[in-house]
Amino acid sequence: MGKKFRTHVQGESLQKKIDADFETYYCLLAMFLAFFLLTLYIWLFYLGVWDITLALAITFSVFTLLFFIYAVRKTLKLIKHMRNCYKGMEGERLVGEMLNKLSCDSVRVFHDICGSFDY
């Protein structure tokens, strides 16, 4: 075969999805920590360090609690998606290795072909 085609490594697109999920997870974690620290700071104001109203402290506590619930639900979905991607990537790599063992010089195996599944 004269031309060299760039083939993907088995599971390359799934690895990219997993990396994107980790990035989303870390963003959620950072946002929760920011809300939590801001709420803690406001409660310290309310408890006498500085002057602040109880309503503002409660409002930020409610926002932090709501964001915490949202972040936990989103994180559980991300973990499930990442687990499924890992399983798919392992299967894709296993099949790719088996195909590489069965192929010869006249056969070209294309791994990790990306496309849409719209019918």
NORWO-V510564 format. One record per pair of residues at least 12 apart in sequence whose ideal C-beta (glycine too) atoms are under 7 Angstrom apart, sorted by the first residue. I is the first residue (numbers start at 1). J is the second residue. If there is no record, write none. Layout:
BEGIN
I,J / I,J
END
This chain:
BEGIN
1,108 / 5,108 / 7,110 / 7,111 / 8,111 / 8,112 / 9,111 / 9,112 / 10,92 / 10,93 / 10,96 / 10,111 / 10,112 / 11,89 / 11,92 / 11,93 / 11,112 / 12,112 / 13,112 / 13,114 / 14,85 / 14,88 / 14,89 / 14,92 / 15,89 / 17,85 / 18,82 / 18,85 / 18,86 / 21,78 / 21,81 / 21,82 / 24,78 / 25,75 / 25,78 / 28,71 / 28,74 / 28,75 / 31,67 / 32,67 / 32,68 / 32,71 / 35,63 / 35,64 / 35,67 / 36,64 / 38,60 / 39,60 / 39,61 / 39,64 / 42,56 / 42,57 / 42,60 / 43,57 / 92,112 / 96,111
END
